[in-house]
Amino acid sequence: MKLNKVLRGAALASLLLALPAFAQDAAAPAAEAAAEVTAVVDKGDVAWMLVSTMVVIVMTIPGLALFYGGLVRAKNILSVLTQVFLAFSMISILWVAYGYSLAFAGPTEGGLSAFVGDLSKFFLNGVTLDSRAATFSAGFELPEMVFVVFQLTFACITSTLIVGGIAERMKFGALMAFLAIWFTFSYIPMAHMVWSGPGLLFGMGAYDFAGGTVVHINSGVAALVAAIVLGPRLGFMKEPIPPHNLVLTYIGAGLLWFGWFGFNAGSNLEANALTAVALINTVLAPAAGALAWALGERITRGHASALGAVSGAVAGLVAITPAAGFAGVGGAIVLGAIAGVVCLWAVVTLKPLLKYDDSLDVFGIHGVGGIIGALGTAIVAAPGLGGYPLGDAAAYSIGGQFMVQLTGVAIAVVWSGVVAFVAMLIVKAIFGGARVSEAAESDGLDLSSHGERAYN
């Protein structure tokens, strides 16, 4: 159907150009009108985006919740599930209240438009059944409400990822307040800078197909800073703190992988061939990451573990996120494998070396993997390596794009780190400290914070 529309438009334009010279003046306005593409809403695109939205929600609850829940001790699983569930609920409401407006509305230039939007769409004011959002193809748009709810899921999962860094020791109220502050002053500006037309990094030409900087570096750095300010768990590096249920973690990893198809392929905003590229890359990169992590474990530790396999898959998913629609299949495999090896090093070697207690390795996988993916995107997007860069492929420069990507990484690291640090200071002042008491931590947050047990 789309092809027929294009052919009809081309035929009309050709007919107008062939009119006799004496009719040229009359034909010119008609030719200009024919050249203007009337935007349409394709029901296939809408259906795909709604499905993508739903699977990203599955990626968060129950996917991320179960992944994290299995990794903590039995006395803290309900606390993690509750934190993810209620953080998702809170950020959903904050997104429609002011998040969407500040991220994607506002002036196209001047003032703070390079960093944040305005409140013109407060509580979705002006988002109607008839309002539209652009896609990446001329002539095709989405209902704006579809774009709003799809982006809502990104805001939610980014914020809930941070839960893994401070698991098993933070007051519930303090965590919720921290996430609200961080979402407002870190997630929203980063989303605007990278994905909104007036945004600073968007204008620089930064590549971030589905959230390498906005989601993974942003949340990974925040989790690291919060964990350092909070301090380590009781017994950290003195006694084993093993996961209590790797079966739950395995199920969560599967749901994460499933949801990531909506996360990456949905970010194309259309259902077309490039969507399929993003989807197959979302199969190959985590597969390579899982194999690379398992091989690295076998070489360095003498065995390949189930936890290592699923961790490697998540590292590959993180790394391919910014490159999903830019990389060819070969680039996706290489990027995933590199992320598997480097994230293994970050978790097994770097974390003990620096002695920070990032409970569930949010920085080691999402922060480090996001940096690898953001920088690697500049390489795998090269047309000579099978990539799909924006604009003129012949003019693409790996070196030039790499510097743009590096700038984006640096801004994301500093911005998120500063906001997370200030947010932690604020919640510590409000709540008289952000940590639960030693007795509460020893008893477990399920009982001390929520008054219930997961297993009776």
Disulfide bonds with the S-S distance in Angstrom:
none
